[in-house]
Structures are given as structure tokens and as C-alpha cells.
Amino acid sequence: MLKDASVEVDPLGDLNTEAERKLGQLVLEKYDTEFYILHRYPLAVRLFYTMHCYDNPTYSNSFDVFILLLPYFSNFK
């Protein structure tokens, strides 16, 4: 969604605050909700003890929940 909105992001990097807010805005416009979940973050930007995905070790087995365009909580294995 960010790429389609001409927002440059590193596919293996972390999202900055501006990108997170833009994504929240895009989700709100497209799906009429202020709630979304991002999962499978790049492992390089997560804590060192975060478990990698079983099918792609480049990504982590983790997620972040966003409500009202702000991060609400995170979880990982």
C-alpha cells in the first residue's frame, strides 16, 4: 500500500513514524477501519531474541497492532 502511494520504504528495514501514520491513513481510507496488524517484520530490525519465520529466516515471527494510527502493542515468539 505504501509503495502504491509513492512512499519509499526499505523492504528489509523498519517503518518510521511518518510511514506508519501514512499506512494508517491508507488503511482507514481503503477499509474504513482504524485497526490493522503488521506481521512478519524483517528480522534485522527486531530484537535479537525474536524468532525467525519458519518459511523465511529473513523475516521475524512477530506482529504489531495499530489502533487510531498509532502502535498499540507488539508481540513476538
PDB file of N, CA, C and O in Angstrom:
ATOM      1  N   MET A   1       0.832  -1.196   0.000  1.00  0.00           N
ATOM      2  CA  MET A   1       0.000   0.000   0.000  1.00  0.00           C
ATOM      3  C   MET A   1       0.869   1.251   0.000  1.00  0.00           C
ATOM      4  O   MET A   1       0.566   2.223  -0.691  1.00  0.00           O
ATOM      5  N   LEU A   2       1.944   1.223   0.771  1.00  0.00           N
ATOM      6  CA  LEU A   2       2.827   2.388   0.814  1.00  0.00           C
ATOM      7  C   LEU A   2       3.504   2.603  -0.536  1.00  0.00           C
ATOM      8  O   LEU A   2       3.627   3.737  -0.998  1.00  0.00           O
ATOM      9  N   LYS A   3       3.936   1.530  -1.158  1.00  0.00           N
ATOM     10  CA  LYS A   3       4.580   1.636  -2.467  1.00  0.00           C
ATOM     11  C   LYS A   3       3.619   2.241  -3.489  1.00  0.00           C
ATOM     12  O   LYS A   3       4.007   3.095  -4.287  1.00  0.00           O
ATOM     13  N   ASP A   4       2.365   1.792  -3.458  1.00  0.00           N
ATOM     14  CA  ASP A   4       1.352   2.321  -4.369  1.00  0.00           C
ATOM     15  C   ASP A   4       1.083   3.805  -4.122  1.00  0.00           C
ATOM     16  O   ASP A   4       0.656   4.522  -5.028  1.00  0.00           O
ATOM     17  N   ALA A   5       1.335   4.263  -2.895  1.00  0.00           N
ATOM     18  CA  ALA A   5       1.129   5.669  -2.541  1.00  0.00           C
ATOM     19  C   ALA A   5       2.412   6.482  -2.704  1.00  0.00           C
ATOM     20  O   ALA A   5       2.496   7.616  -2.232  1.00  0.00           O
ATOM     21  N   SER A   6       3.412   5.899  -3.375  1.00  0.00           N
ATOM     22  CA  SER A   6       4.694   6.556  -3.651  1.00  0.00           C
ATOM     23  C   SER A   6       5.487   6.907  -2.396  1.00  0.00           C
ATOM     24  O   SER A   6       6.217   7.898  -2.365  1.00  0.00           O
ATOM     25  N   VAL A   7       5.333   6.075  -1.356  1.00  0.00           N
ATOM     26  CA  VAL A   7       6.127   6.231  -0.141  1.00  0.00           C
ATOM     27  C   VAL A   7       7.261   5.220  -0.223  1.00  0.00           C
ATOM     28  O   VAL A   7       7.021   4.017  -0.318  1.00  0.00           O
ATOM     29  N   GLU A   8       8.494   5.707  -0.187  1.00  0.00           N
ATOM     30  CA  GLU A   8       9.643   4.821  -0.277  1.00  0.00           C
ATOM     31  C   GLU A   8       9.940   4.204   1.076  1.00  0.00           C
ATOM     32  O   GLU A   8      10.095   4.908   2.074  1.00  0.00           O
ATOM     33  N   VAL A   9      10.018   2.891   1.100  1.00  0.00           N
ATOM     34  CA  VAL A   9      10.397   2.162   2.308  1.00  0.00           C
ATOM     35  C   VAL A   9      11.375   1.060   1.925  1.00  0.00           C
ATOM     36  O   VAL A   9      11.288   0.485   0.840  1.00  0.00           O
ATOM     37  N   ASP A  10      12.291   0.780   2.814  1.00  0.00           N
ATOM     38  CA  ASP A  10      13.223  -0.318   2.627  1.00  0.00           C
ATOM     39  C   ASP A  10      12.482  -1.610   2.956  1.00  0.00           C
ATOM     40  O   ASP A  10      11.997  -1.755   4.079  1.00  0.00           O
ATOM     41  N   PRO A  11      12.377  -2.546   2.028  1.00  0.00           N
ATOM     42  CA  PRO A  11      11.605  -3.766   2.302  1.00  0.00           C
ATOM     43  C   PRO A  11      12.183  -4.608   3.435  1.00  0.00           C
ATOM     44  O   PRO A  11      11.477  -5.444   3.999  1.00  0.00           O
ATOM     45  N   LEU A  12      13.445  -4.406   3.774  1.00  0.00           N
ATOM     46  CA  LEU A  12      14.049  -5.142   4.877  1.00  0.00           C
ATOM     47  C   LEU A  12      14.398  -4.228   6.046  1.00  0.00           C
ATOM     48  O   LEU A  12      15.176  -4.600   6.924  1.00  0.00           O
ATOM     49  N   GLY A  13      13.817  -3.029   6.052  1.00  0.00           N
ATOM     50  CA  GLY A  13      14.057  -2.075   7.128  1.00  0.00           C
ATOM     51  C   GLY A  13      12.807  -1.855   7.962  1.00  0.00           C
ATOM     52  O   GLY A  13      11.759  -2.452   7.715  1.00  0.00           O
ATOM     53  N   ASP A  14      12.940  -0.995   8.945  1.00  0.00           N
ATOM     54  CA  ASP A  14      11.822  -0.676   9.824  1.00  0.00           C
ATOM     55  C   ASP A  14      11.027   0.493   9.238  1.00  0.00           C
ATOM     56  O   ASP A  14      11.566   1.283   8.463  1.00  0.00           O
ATOM     57  N   LEU A  15       9.776   0.600   9.597  1.00  0.00           N
ATOM     58  CA  LEU A  15       8.964   1.736   9.183  1.00  0.00           C
ATOM     59  C   LEU A  15       9.193   2.889  10.148  1.00  0.00           C
ATOM     60  O   LEU A  15       9.193   2.691  11.363  1.00  0.00           O
ATOM     61  N   ASN A  16       9.388   4.086   9.619  1.00  0.00           N
ATOM     62  CA  ASN A  16       9.495   5.241  10.501  1.00  0.00           C
ATOM     63  C   ASN A  16       8.090   5.716  10.865  1.00  0.00           C
ATOM     64  O   ASN A  16       7.098   5.217  10.333  1.00  0.00           O
ATOM     65  N   THR A  17       8.019   6.670  11.765  1.00  0.00           N
ATOM     66  CA  THR A  17       6.721   7.149  12.262  1.00  0.00           C
ATOM     67  C   THR A  17       5.865   7.703  11.129  1.00  0.00           C
ATOM     68  O   THR A  17       4.658   7.469  11.086  1.00  0.00           O
ATOM     69  N   GLU A  18       6.478   8.423  10.230  1.00  0.00           N
ATOM     70  CA  GLU A  18       5.734   9.002   9.094  1.00  0.00           C
ATOM     71  C   GLU A  18       5.115   7.899   8.230  1.00  0.00           C
ATOM     72  O   GLU A  18       3.961   8.009   7.815  1.00  0.00           O
ATOM     73  N   ALA A  19       5.875   6.846   7.962  1.00  0.00           N
ATOM     74  CA  ALA A  19       5.357   5.735   7.146  1.00  0.00           C
ATOM     75  C   ALA A  19       4.241   4.989   7.875  1.00  0.00           C
ATOM     76  O   ALA A  19       3.262   4.578   7.252  1.00  0.00           O
ATOM     77  N   GLU A  20       4.380   4.811   9.190  1.00  0.00           N
ATOM     78  CA  GLU A  20       3.326   4.150   9.966  1.00  0.00           C
ATOM     79  C   GLU A  20       2.030   4.955   9.923  1.00  0.00           C
ATOM     80  O   GLU A  20       0.946   4.395   9.759  1.00  0.00           O
ATOM     81  N   ARG A  21       2.152   6.268  10.071  1.00  0.00           N
ATOM     82  CA  ARG A  21       0.955   7.122  10.033  1.00  0.00           C
ATOM     83  C   ARG A  21       0.320   7.128   8.650  1.00  0.00           C
ATOM     84  O   ARG A  21      -0.905   7.100   8.524  1.00  0.00           O
ATOM     85  N   LYS A  22       1.148   7.164   7.617  1.00  0.00           N
ATOM     86  CA  LYS A  22       0.627   7.130   6.250  1.00  0.00           C
ATOM     87  C   LYS A  22      -0.089   5.806   5.991  1.00  0.00           C
ATOM     88  O   LYS A  22      -1.155   5.784   5.376  1.00  0.00           O
ATOM     89  N   LEU A  23       0.493   4.707   6.457  1.00  0.00           N
ATOM     90  CA  LEU A  23      -0.148   3.413   6.284  1.00  0.00           C
ATOM     91  C   LEU A  23      -1.493   3.386   7.006  1.00  0.00           C
ATOM     92  O   LEU A  23      -2.473   2.869   6.469  1.00  0.00           O
ATOM     93  N   GLY A  24      -1.547   3.938   8.214  1.00  0.00           N
ATOM     94  CA  GLY A  24      -2.808   4.025   8.943  1.00  0.00           C
ATOM     95  C   GLY A  24      -3.853   4.826   8.186  1.00  0.00           C
ATOM     96  O   GLY A  24      -5.028   4.461   8.156  1.00  0.00           O
ATOM     97  N   GLN A  25      -3.423   5.908   7.580  1.00  0.00           N
ATOM     98  CA  GLN A  25      -4.335   6.731   6.782  1.00  0.00           C
ATOM     99  C   GLN A  25      -4.846   5.955   5.577  1.00  0.00           C
ATOM    100  O   GLN A  25      -6.033   6.009   5.257  1.00  0.00           O
ATOM    101  N   LEU A  26      -3.955   5.235   4.912  1.00  0.00           N
ATOM    102  CA  LEU A  26      -4.348   4.447   3.740  1.00  0.00           C
ATOM    103  C   LEU A  26      -5.316   3.330   4.114  1.00  0.00           C
ATOM    104  O   LEU A  26      -6.282   3.075   3.394  1.00  0.00           O
ATOM    105  N   VAL A  27      -5.061   2.665   5.234  1.00  0.00           N
ATOM    106  CA  VAL A  27      -5.958   1.605   5.710  1.00  0.00           C
ATOM    107  C   VAL A  27      -7.326   2.191   6.024  1.00  0.00           C
ATOM    108  O   VAL A  27      -8.351   1.607   5.671  1.00  0.00           O
ATOM    109  N   LEU A  28      -7.347   3.338   6.683  1.00  0.00           N
ATOM    110  CA  LEU A  28      -8.611   3.992   7.018  1.00  0.00           C
ATOM    111  C   LEU A  28      -9.403   4.332   5.758  1.00  0.00           C
ATOM    112  O   LEU A  28     -10.608   4.087   5.697  1.00  0.00           O
ATOM    113  N   GLU A  29      -8.736   4.890   4.762  1.00  0.00           N
ATOM    114  CA  GLU A  29      -9.411   5.261   3.516  1.00  0.00           C
ATOM    115  C   GLU A  29      -9.919   4.039   2.750  1.00  0.00           C
ATOM    116  O   GLU A  29     -11.033   4.051   2.226  1.00  0.00           O
ATOM    117  N   LYS A  30      -9.106   2.991   2.685  1.00  0.00           N
ATOM    118  CA  LYS A  30      -9.473   1.829   1.879  1.00  0.00           C
ATOM    119  C   LYS A  30     -10.452   0.887   2.581  1.00  0.00           C
ATOM    120  O   LYS A  30     -11.369   0.363   1.949  1.00  0.00           O
ATOM    121  N   TYR A  31     -10.260   0.669   3.898  1.00  0.00           N
ATOM    122  CA  TYR A  31     -11.041  -0.346   4.611  1.00  0.00           C
ATOM    123  C   TYR A  31     -11.987   0.231   5.663  1.00  0.00           C
ATOM    124  O   TYR A  31     -12.724  -0.512   6.311  1.00  0.00           O
ATOM    125  N   ASP A  32     -11.966   1.552   5.830  1.00  0.00           N
ATOM    126  CA  ASP A  32     -12.830   2.227   6.799  1.00  0.00           C
ATOM    127  C   ASP A  32     -12.662   1.652   8.209  1.00  0.00           C
ATOM    128  O   ASP A  32     -13.638   1.388   8.911  1.00  0.00           O
ATOM    129  N   THR A  33     -11.399   1.466   8.602  1.00  0.00           N
ATOM    130  CA  THR A  33     -11.098   0.995   9.955  1.00  0.00           C
ATOM    131  C   THR A  33      -9.819   1.660  10.446  1.00  0.00           C
ATOM    132  O   THR A  33      -8.934   1.984   9.654  1.00  0.00           O
ATOM    133  N   GLU A  34      -9.732   1.857  11.733  1.00  0.00           N
ATOM    134  CA  GLU A  34      -8.536   2.437  12.338  1.00  0.00           C
ATOM    135  C   GLU A  34      -7.716   1.367  13.049  1.00  0.00           C
ATOM    136  O   GLU A  34      -6.911   1.677  13.927  1.00  0.00           O
ATOM    137  N   PHE A  35      -7.918   0.133  12.675  1.00  0.00           N
ATOM    138  CA  PHE A  35      -7.255  -1.007  13.302  1.00  0.00           C
ATOM    139  C   PHE A  35      -6.569  -1.837  12.223  1.00  0.00           C
ATOM    140  O   PHE A  35      -7.201  -2.236  11.246  1.00  0.00           O
ATOM    141  N   TYR A  36      -5.282  -2.095  12.400  1.00  0.00           N
ATOM    142  CA  TYR A  36      -4.600  -3.001  11.484  1.00  0.00           C
ATOM    143  C   TYR A  36      -3.414  -3.655  12.183  1.00  0.00           C
ATOM    144  O   TYR A  36      -2.932  -3.170  13.207  1.00  0.00           O
ATOM    145  N   ILE A  37      -2.956  -4.755  11.616  1.00  0.00           N
ATOM    146  CA  ILE A  37      -1.856  -5.526  12.176  1.00  0.00           C
ATOM    147  C   ILE A  37      -0.784  -5.690  11.102  1.00  0.00           C
ATOM    148  O   ILE A  37      -1.075  -6.060   9.965  1.00  0.00           O
ATOM    149  N   LEU A  38       0.444  -5.411  11.481  1.00  0.00           N
ATOM    150  CA  LEU A  38       1.586  -5.697  10.616  1.00  0.00           C
ATOM    151  C   LEU A  38       2.287  -6.924  11.179  1.00  0.00           C
ATOM    152  O   LEU A  38       2.566  -6.991  12.376  1.00  0.00           O
ATOM    153  N   HIS A  39       2.564  -7.878  10.331  1.00  0.00           N
ATOM    154  CA  HIS A  39       3.256  -9.079  10.794  1.00  0.00           C
ATOM    155  C   HIS A  39       4.414  -9.395   9.868  1.00  0.00           C
ATOM    156  O   HIS A  39       4.504  -8.877   8.755  1.00  0.00           O
ATOM    157  N   ARG A  40       5.300 -10.261  10.352  1.00  0.00           N
ATOM    158  CA  ARG A  40       6.483 -10.682   9.602  1.00  0.00           C
ATOM    159  C   ARG A  40       7.422  -9.519   9.307  1.00  0.00           C
ATOM    160  O   ARG A  40       7.794  -9.278   8.159  1.00  0.00           O
ATOM    161  N   TYR A  41       7.792  -8.816  10.349  1.00  0.00           N
ATOM    162  CA  TYR A  41       8.789  -7.757  10.207  1.00  0.00           C
ATOM    163  C   TYR A  41      10.128  -8.359   9.796  1.00  0.00           C
ATOM    164  O   TYR A  41      10.409  -9.520  10.095  1.00  0.00           O
ATOM    165  N   PRO A  42      10.954  -7.571   9.112  1.00  0.00           N
ATOM    166  CA  PRO A  42      12.307  -8.046   8.828  1.00  0.00           C
ATOM    167  C   PRO A  42      13.034  -8.354  10.140  1.00  0.00           C
ATOM    168  O   PRO A  42      13.005  -7.554  11.075  1.00  0.00           O
ATOM    169  N   LEU A  43      13.671  -9.494  10.200  1.00  0.00           N
ATOM    170  CA  LEU A  43      14.335  -9.930  11.422  1.00  0.00           C
ATOM    171  C   LEU A  43      15.432  -8.955  11.843  1.00  0.00           C
ATOM    172  O   LEU A  43      15.684  -8.793  13.037  1.00  0.00           O
ATOM    173  N   ALA A  44      16.078  -8.315  10.898  1.00  0.00           N
ATOM    174  CA  ALA A  44      17.185  -7.399  11.196  1.00  0.00           C
ATOM    175  C   ALA A  44      16.757  -6.197  12.042  1.00  0.00           C
ATOM    176  O   ALA A  44      17.600  -5.586  12.698  1.00  0.00           O
ATOM    177  N   VAL A  45      15.476  -5.847  12.044  1.00  0.00           N
ATOM    178  CA  VAL A  45      15.027  -4.667  12.803  1.00  0.00           C
ATOM    179  C   VAL A  45      14.259  -5.041  14.067  1.00  0.00           C
ATOM    180  O   VAL A  45      13.690  -4.170  14.725  1.00  0.00           O
ATOM    181  N   ARG A  46      14.237  -6.313  14.407  1.00  0.00           N
ATOM    182  CA  ARG A  46      13.584  -6.767  15.629  1.00  0.00           C
ATOM    183  C   ARG A  46      14.645  -7.117  16.670  1.00  0.00           C
ATOM    184  O   ARG A  46      15.833  -7.202  16.361  1.00  0.00           O
ATOM    185  N   LEU A  47      14.198  -7.315  17.898  1.00  0.00           N
ATOM    186  CA  LEU A  47      15.117  -7.686  18.964  1.00  0.00           C
ATOM    187  C   LEU A  47      15.817  -8.995  18.633  1.00  0.00           C
ATOM    188  O   LEU A  47      15.249  -9.858  17.964  1.00  0.00           O
ATOM    189  N   PHE A  48      17.041  -9.138  19.099  1.00  0.00           N
ATOM    190  CA  PHE A  48      17.865 -10.281  18.713  1.00  0.00           C
ATOM    191  C   PHE A  48      17.257 -11.630  19.090  1.00  0.00           C
ATOM    192  O   PHE A  48      17.565 -12.640  18.459  1.00  0.00           O
ATOM    193  N   TYR A  49      16.411 -11.659  20.095  1.00  0.00           N
ATOM    194  CA  TYR A  49      15.834 -12.941  20.528  1.00  0.00           C
ATOM    195  C   TYR A  49      14.485 -13.242  19.880  1.00  0.00           C
ATOM    196  O   TYR A  49      13.829 -14.214  20.253  1.00  0.00           O
ATOM    197  N   THR A  50      14.064 -12.428  18.922  1.00  0.00           N
ATOM    198  CA  THR A  50      12.818 -12.688  18.197  1.00  0.00           C
ATOM    199  C   THR A  50      13.007 -13.882  17.259  1.00  0.00           C
ATOM    200  O   THR A  50      13.994 -13.952  16.527  1.00  0.00           O
ATOM    201  N   MET A  51      12.079 -14.795  17.285  1.00  0.00           N
ATOM    202  CA  MET A  51      12.156 -15.990  16.463  1.00  0.00           C
ATOM    203  C   MET A  51      11.957 -15.651  14.983  1.00  0.00           C
ATOM    204  O   MET A  51      11.142 -14.796  14.637  1.00  0.00           O
ATOM    205  N   HIS A  52      12.701 -16.319  14.133  1.00  0.00           N
ATOM    206  CA  HIS A  52      12.536 -16.102  12.691  1.00  0.00           C
ATOM    207  C   HIS A  52      11.347 -16.906  12.179  1.00  0.00           C
ATOM    208  O   HIS A  52      10.921 -17.869  12.816  1.00  0.00           O
ATOM    209  N   CYS A  53      10.814 -16.507  11.025  1.00  0.00           N
ATOM    210  CA  CYS A  53       9.709 -17.228  10.398  1.00  0.00           C
ATOM    211  C   CYS A  53      10.188 -18.609   9.951  1.00  0.00           C
ATOM    212  O   CYS A  53      11.325 -18.770   9.506  1.00  0.00           O
ATOM    213  N   TYR A  54       9.330 -19.571  10.072  1.00  0.00           N
ATOM    214  CA  TYR A  54       9.687 -20.946   9.722  1.00  0.00           C
ATOM    215  C   TYR A  54       9.966 -21.112   8.230  1.00  0.00           C
ATOM    216  O   TYR A  54      10.753 -21.976   7.843  1.00  0.00           O
ATOM    217  N   ASP A  55       9.330 -20.292   7.389  1.00  0.00           N
ATOM    218  CA  ASP A  55       9.490 -20.464   5.944  1.00  0.00           C
ATOM    219  C   ASP A  55      10.417 -19.436   5.296  1.00  0.00           C
ATOM    220  O   ASP A  55      10.737 -19.557   4.114  1.00  0.00           O
ATOM    221  N   ASN A  56      10.858 -18.412   6.065  1.00  0.00           N
ATOM    222  CA  ASN A  56      11.772 -17.411   5.520  1.00  0.00           C
ATOM    223  C   ASN A  56      12.530 -16.760   6.667  1.00  0.00           C
ATOM    224  O   ASN A  56      11.975 -15.897   7.347  1.00  0.00           O
ATOM    225  N   PRO A  57      13.771 -17.143   6.902  1.00  0.00           N
ATOM    226  CA  PRO A  57      14.522 -16.622   8.042  1.00  0.00           C
ATOM    227  C   PRO A  57      14.886 -15.141   7.932  1.00  0.00           C
ATOM    228  O   PRO A  57      15.451 -14.579   8.870  1.00  0.00           O
ATOM    229  N   THR A  58      14.577 -14.512   6.823  1.00  0.00           N
ATOM    230  CA  THR A  58      14.803 -13.071   6.684  1.00  0.00           C
ATOM    231  C   THR A  58      13.786 -12.289   7.509  1.00  0.00           C
ATOM    232  O   THR A  58      14.037 -11.147   7.894  1.00  0.00           O
ATOM    233  N   TYR A  59      12.639 -12.907   7.778  1.00  0.00           N
ATOM    234  CA  TYR A  59      11.560 -12.229   8.497  1.00  0.00           C
ATOM    235  C   TYR A  59      11.356 -12.832   9.880  1.00  0.00           C
ATOM    236  O   TYR A  59      11.729 -13.977  10.136  1.00  0.00           O
ATOM    237  N   SER A  60      10.762 -12.046  10.763  1.00  0.00           N
ATOM    238  CA  SER A  60      10.529 -12.478  12.137  1.00  0.00           C
ATOM    239  C   SER A  60       9.114 -13.009  12.315  1.00  0.00           C
ATOM    240  O   SER A  60       8.206 -12.687  11.549  1.00  0.00           O
ATOM    241  N   ASN A  61       8.957 -13.817  13.330  1.00  0.00           N
ATOM    242  CA  ASN A  61       7.648 -14.337  13.701  1.00  0.00           C
ATOM    243  C   ASN A  61       7.076 -13.372  14.749  1.00  0.00           C
ATOM    244  O   ASN A  61       6.997 -13.703  15.932  1.00  0.00           O
ATOM    245  N   SER A  62       6.687 -12.197  14.306  1.00  0.00           N
ATOM    246  CA  SER A  62       6.240 -11.144  15.218  1.00  0.00           C
ATOM    247  C   SER A  62       5.153 -10.306  14.556  1.00  0.00           C
ATOM    248  O   SER A  62       4.919 -10.398  13.351  1.00  0.00           O
ATOM    249  N   PHE A  63       4.493  -9.482  15.377  1.00  0.00           N
ATOM    250  CA  PHE A  63       3.471  -8.586  14.831  1.00  0.00           C
ATOM    251  C   PHE A  63       3.349  -7.350  15.699  1.00  0.00           C
ATOM    252  O   PHE A  63       3.711  -7.357  16.876  1.00  0.00           O
ATOM    253  N   ASP A  64       2.835  -6.294  15.102  1.00  0.00           N
ATOM    254  CA  ASP A  64       2.483  -5.061  15.807  1.00  0.00           C
ATOM    255  C   ASP A  64       1.031  -4.746  15.484  1.00  0.00           C
ATOM    256  O   ASP A  64       0.593  -4.908  14.345  1.00  0.00           O
ATOM    257  N   VAL A  65       0.296  -4.300  16.475  1.00  0.00           N
ATOM    258  CA  VAL A  65      -1.102  -3.912  16.309  1.00  0.00           C
ATOM    259  C   VAL A  65      -1.180  -2.394  16.356  1.00  0.00           C
ATOM    260  O   VAL A  65      -0.601  -1.763  17.241  1.00  0.00           O
ATOM    261  N   PHE A  66      -1.893  -1.813  15.410  1.00  0.00           N
ATOM    262  CA  PHE A  66      -2.066  -0.364  15.352  1.00  0.00           C
ATOM    263  C   PHE A  66      -3.546  -0.042  15.508  1.00  0.00           C
ATOM    264  O   PHE A  66      -4.398  -0.660  14.868  1.00  0.00           O
ATOM    265  N   ILE A  67      -3.842   0.925  16.359  1.00  0.00           N
ATOM    266  CA  ILE A  67      -5.203   1.410  16.572  1.00  0.00           C
ATOM    267  C   ILE A  67      -5.149   2.927  16.571  1.00  0.00           C
ATOM    268  O   ILE A  67      -4.287   3.519  17.221  1.00  0.00           O
ATOM    269  N   LEU A  68      -6.058   3.557  15.849  1.00  0.00           N
ATOM    270  CA  LEU A  68      -6.103   5.014  15.746  1.00  0.00           C
ATOM    271  C   LEU A  68      -4.788   5.578  15.217  1.00  0.00           C
ATOM    272  O   LEU A  68      -4.315   6.612  15.689  1.00  0.00           O
ATOM    273  N   LEU A  69      -4.195   4.889  14.229  1.00  0.00           N
ATOM    274  CA  LEU A  69      -2.989   5.318  13.524  1.00  0.00           C
ATOM    275  C   LEU A  69      -1.735   5.289  14.379  1.00  0.00           C
ATOM    276  O   LEU A  69      -0.701   5.804  13.953  1.00  0.00           O
ATOM    277  N   LEU A  70      -1.788   4.705  15.574  1.00  0.00           N
ATOM    278  CA  LEU A  70      -0.622   4.631  16.452  1.00  0.00           C
ATOM    279  C   LEU A  70      -0.357   3.190  16.847  1.00  0.00           C
ATOM    280  O   LEU A  70      -1.293   2.398  16.957  1.00  0.00           O
ATOM    281  N   PRO A  71       0.923   2.833  17.065  1.00  0.00           N
ATOM    282  CA  PRO A  71       1.185   1.469  17.529  1.00  0.00           C
ATOM    283  C   PRO A  71       0.595   1.251  18.905  1.00  0.00           C
ATOM    284  O   PRO A  71       0.771   2.080  19.798  1.00  0.00           O
ATOM    285  N   TYR A  72      -0.094   0.159  19.082  1.00  0.00           N
ATOM    286  CA  TYR A  72      -0.786  -0.132  20.345  1.00  0.00           C
ATOM    287  C   TYR A  72      -0.014  -1.153  21.157  1.00  0.00           C
ATOM    288  O   TYR A  72       0.235  -0.928  22.341  1.00  0.00           O
ATOM    289  N   PHE A  73       0.374  -2.276  20.550  1.00  0.00           N
ATOM    290  CA  PHE A  73       1.230  -3.235  21.244  1.00  0.00           C
ATOM    291  C   PHE A  73       1.926  -4.126  20.231  1.00  0.00           C
ATOM    292  O   PHE A  73       1.536  -4.206  19.066  1.00  0.00           O
ATOM    293  N   SER A  74       2.981  -4.802  20.716  1.00  0.00           N
ATOM    294  CA  SER A  74       3.761  -5.714  19.894  1.00  0.00           C
ATOM    295  C   SER A  74       3.839  -7.058  20.570  1.00  0.00           C
ATOM    296  O   SER A  74       3.645  -7.174  21.780  1.00  0.00           O
ATOM    297  N   ASN A  75       4.125  -8.074  19.781  1.00  0.00           N
ATOM    298  CA  ASN A  75       4.319  -9.405  20.329  1.00  0.00           C
ATOM    299  C   ASN A  75       5.264 -10.162  19.407  1.00  0.00           C
ATOM    300  O   ASN A  75       5.373  -9.856  18.220  1.00  0.00           O
ATOM    301  N   PHE A  76       5.934 -11.139  19.962  1.00  0.00           N
ATOM    302  CA  PHE A  76       6.841 -11.967  19.177  1.00  0.00           C
ATOM    303  C   PHE A  76       7.071 -13.258  19.926  1.00  0.00           C
ATOM    304  O   PHE A  76       6.797 -13.365  21.121  1.00  0.00           O
ATOM    305  N   LYS A  77       7.581 -14.241  19.197  1.00  0.00           N
ATOM    306  CA  LYS A  77       7.984 -15.501  19.813  1.00  0.00           C
ATOM    307  C   LYS A  77       9.472 -15.501  19.950  1.00  0.00           C
ATOM    308  O   LYS A  77      10.046 -16.470  20.448  1.00  0.00           O
TER     309      LYS A  77
END
